[in-house]
Amino acid sequence: MSDEQPIPAATLLLLRDEPQFEVLMICRHQGASFAGGALVFPGGRLDPGDHDPTWRAHADGLSTDLRIAASQIAAIREAYEEAGVLIARDKAGAMASGERALGLSDWRARVEKDDAVFLDLIAREELRLACDQLHLFSHWIAPPGLHKRFDTAFFAARFPGGQQILEDGEEATEALWISPKAALAARESGARKIIFPTARNLDLLAVSSSANEVFASARRRAIPAVMPQVAFRNGAMMLTIPDGLGYPVTEEPIETATRY
């Protein structure tokens, strides 16, 4: 248990509307030090290369907020490493095709070993990260007292049509498209392991019925940092988040919230 400062991180909610409104989720390796065996959205900690100012010459829509900018880059990089999805444009301005993404498999293997190689990939292949396609969706900070604390920016983006999902087999052992409601039902039944922050963001996704609705909702909502707290309700210990932020579910018994 530790009260250390949370680790900056980013994650990406990739959405599609056909054959129905779904989000891409990956299953983390059972032996992972954080959320082993859980269904999560692609993502991970920010790395030094994500802060490189050179990215400004190789990205569209990069935020002027340096933390958000590094988080945008990290979210796209992690989605590429874990699921093989590349949110980038070619020099003609078109989103990277499935064929182009597959053709970069040698680069992907190198990026997985050294995150700093991602900038080399984008620059040498004359691509540009499509950060303008990322919509800030939520911001969560794990409370003190956890084994690992993360300060995570969640982004939502439309899945680039034509690309294939290829889990890396190491950090991500499975990748699947699933509706937010189906994912929550699988958690409720015990069929799937989903940690509290992921479940609450699935609740928030489930309010919408299309990617465009998700993006519009994110633009309208205030997106302050959410840090869960422990509270007592009629003698029961609950893990809670503030009301008024748009989340349909704001508390859960501590025994179910933390059993994952």
C-alpha positions in Angstrom: 0.0 0.0 0.0 1.3 3.5 -0.9 0.4 7.1 -0.8 2.9 8.0 -3.4 2.1 10.6 -6.1 -0.1 9.1 -8.9 1.5 8.1 -12.2 0.3 10.2 -15.2 -1.4 7.9 -17.7 -3.8 8.0 -20.7 -6.3 5.7 -22.2 -8.4 5.6 -25.4 -12.0 4.6 -25.8 -12.2 3.6 -29.5 -15.8 3.6 -30.7 -17.8 2.3 -33.7 -21.4 2.4 -34.7 -21.7 -0.6 -36.9 -22.9 -3.3 -36.5 -24.0 -1.5 -33.3 -22.6 1.1 -30.9 -19.6 -0.6 -29.3 -16.3 0.2 -27.6 -13.0 -1.6 -28.1 -11.8 -3.3 -24.9 -8.7 -5.5 -24.2 -8.1 -8.1 -21.6 -4.9 -7.5 -19.7 -2.5 -10.3 -19.1 -3.4 -12.3 -16.0 0.1 -11.7 -14.6 0.0 -7.9 -15.1 0.9 -5.9 -12.0 -2.2 -3.7 -12.4 -5.7 -5.0 -13.2 -4.4 -8.4 -14.3 -7.1 -10.3 -16.2 -9.4 -7.3 -16.3 -11.2 -5.8 -19.3 -9.9 -2.3 -19.9 -9.6 0.3 -22.6 -6.2 0.5 -24.3 -3.8 2.7 -22.4 -0.9 3.1 -20.1 1.5 5.5 -18.4 3.0 8.5 -20.0 6.6 8.0 -21.1 9.3 10.6 -21.5 9.0 10.5 -25.3 5.4 11.6 -25.1 6.6 15.0 -23.9 9.0 15.5 -26.8 8.3 19.0 -28.2 9.2 17.6 -31.7 5.7 16.1 -31.7 4.3 19.5 -32.6 5.7 19.0 -36.1 4.1 15.6 -36.5 0.6 15.9 -35.0 -2.7 17.6 -35.9 -4.7 19.1 -33.1 -2.1 18.7 -30.4 -3.3 20.5 -27.3 -1.6 23.7 -26.0 -1.8 22.2 -22.5 1.4 20.3 -22.2 0.0 17.6 -20.0 -3.0 17.0 -22.3 -0.7 17.0 -25.3 1.5 14.3 -23.8 -1.6 12.3 -22.9 -3.0 12.5 -26.4 0.3 11.1 -27.7 0.4 8.4 -25.1 -3.2 7.4 -25.7 -2.6 6.9 -29.5 0.8 5.2 -28.9 -0.7 2.7 -26.4 -3.6 1.9 -28.7 -1.1 1.1 -31.4 1.1 -1.0 -29.1 -1.7 -3.0 -27.5 -4.3 -3.3 -30.3 -2.5 -2.3 -33.5 -4.8 0.6 -34.1 -3.0 3.7 -35.6 -4.8 7.1 -35.2 -2.8 8.9 -37.8 -3.0 10.5 -41.3 -0.8 9.9 -44.3 0.8 12.7 -46.2 -2.3 13.0 -48.4 -4.4 13.8 -45.3 -6.3 10.4 -45.2 -6.6 8.3 -42.1 -4.1 5.4 -42.2 -5.7 2.5 -43.9 -5.7 -1.1 -42.7 -3.1 -2.0 -45.3 -0.9 0.8 -44.2 -1.2 -0.1 -40.5 -0.4 -3.7 -41.2 2.6 -2.7 -43.3 4.1 -1.1 -40.2 4.2 -4.3 -38.2 8.0 -4.3 -37.9 7.8 -0.8 -36.5 5.2 -1.8 -34.0 7.4 -4.6 -32.6 10.2 -2.0 -32.1 7.8 0.5 -30.5 6.6 -2.2 -28.0 10.3 -2.6 -26.9 11.1 1.1 -26.8 8.3 3.7 -26.7 10.7 6.5 -27.9 10.7 4.8 -31.3 7.1 5.9 -31.9 8.2 9.4 -32.9 10.7 7.9 -35.4 8.0 5.8 -36.9 5.6 8.7 -37.4 8.4 11.0 -38.8 10.1 8.5 -41.1 6.8 7.1 -42.5 5.6 10.7 -43.1 2.5 10.3 -41.0 0.8 12.7 -38.6 -0.9 11.8 -35.4 -4.6 12.7 -35.6 -4.9 14.2 -32.1 -7.8 16.3 -33.4 -9.9 13.1 -33.5 -9.5 12.6 -29.7 -12.2 14.0 -27.4 -11.4 14.4 -23.7 -13.9 12.1 -22.1 -13.0 12.0 -18.4 -10.2 12.4 -15.9 -9.7 10.0 -13.0 -7.2 10.0 -10.1 -6.8 6.9 -8.0 -7.1 7.7 -4.3 -4.2 7.4 -1.8 -3.7 3.9 -0.2 -3.6 1.9 -3.4 -0.7 -0.3 -4.5 -0.5 1.7 -7.7 -2.0 5.1 -8.3 -2.7 6.5 -11.7 -3.8 10.0 -12.8 -5.5 9.1 -16.1 -6.9 11.1 -18.9 -9.6 9.2 -20.9 -10.1 10.1 -24.5 -12.8 9.0 -26.9 -12.2 8.6 -30.7 -13.9 7.0 -33.6 -12.2 3.7 -34.8 -10.5 4.3 -38.2 -12.5 2.1 -40.6 -10.6 -0.7 -42.4 -8.0 -1.3 -39.7 -7.7 -4.6 -38.0 -7.5 -5.2 -34.2 -4.4 -7.2 -33.4 -3.7 -7.6 -29.7 -0.1 -7.8 -28.8 -0.4 -11.1 -26.9 1.7 -9.7 -24.0 0.0 -6.8 -22.3 -3.2 -7.5 -24.1 -4.2 -11.2 -24.4 -7.6 -10.5 -26.0 -9.3 -7.7 -27.8 -13.0 -7.4 -28.4 -15.8 -5.1 -29.5 -18.5 -4.9 -27.0 -21.4 -2.6 -26.2 -21.1 -0.7 -22.9 -24.2 -2.3 -21.5 -23.0 -5.8 -22.4 -19.7 -5.1 -20.7 -21.5 -4.0 -17.6 -23.8 -7.0 -17.7 -20.7 -9.3 -17.9 -19.2 -7.6 -14.9 -22.4 -7.9 -12.9 -22.7 -11.7 -13.7 -19.0 -12.3 -12.8 -18.2 -13.3 -16.4 -15.7 -10.5 -16.8 -13.4 -8.6 -14.4 -13.8 -4.9 -14.7 -12.3 -2.4 -12.2 -14.4 0.4 -10.7 -13.1 3.3 -12.9 -13.6 1.4 -16.1 -17.1 0.4 -15.0 -18.1 4.0 -14.2 -16.8 5.1 -17.6 -18.8 2.3 -19.3 -21.9 3.7 -17.4 -21.1 7.1 -18.9 -20.7 5.7 -22.4 -24.0 3.7 -22.1 -25.9 7.0 -21.8 -25.2 7.5 -25.5 -26.2 5.4 -28.5 -23.6 6.5 -31.0 -20.0 7.8 -31.2 -21.3 11.3 -32.2 -23.5 11.4 -29.1 -20.5 10.5 -26.9 -18.4 13.3 -28.5 -21.2 15.9 -28.1 -21.8 14.9 -24.5 -18.1 15.2 -23.7 -18.0 18.7 -25.2 -21.0 19.8 -23.0 -19.9 18.2 -19.8 -17.5 19.7 -17.2 -14.6 17.3 -16.9 -13.0 17.8 -13.5 -10.7 15.2 -12.0 -12.6 12.4 -10.3 -11.1 10.9 -7.2 -13.2 8.1 -5.6 -13.7 8.3 -1.8 -14.9 5.9 0.8 -18.2 6.9 2.6 -20.7 5.1 4.9 -24.3 4.7 3.8 -26.7 3.2 6.5 -23.7 1.4 8.0 -22.4 0.1 4.7 -19.0 1.1 3.4 -19.2 2.5 -0.2 -16.8 3.7 -2.8 -18.2 6.9 -4.1 -17.7 9.6 -6.7 -19.3 13.1 -6.7 -22.8 13.6 -8.0 -23.5 16.1 -10.8 -20.8 14.9 -13.3 -23.1 12.9 -15.5 -22.3 9.5 -14.2 -25.4 7.3 -13.8 -23.8 5.3 -11.0 -21.9 7.2 -8.3 -21.4 4.6 -5.6 -20.9 0.9 -5.1 -20.4 -1.3 -2.0 -16.7 -1.4 -1.2 -16.6 -5.2 -1.3 -17.7 -5.3 -5.0 -15.8 -2.1 -6.0 -12.5 -3.5 -4.8 -12.8 -7.2 -5.4 -11.4 -6.8 -8.8 
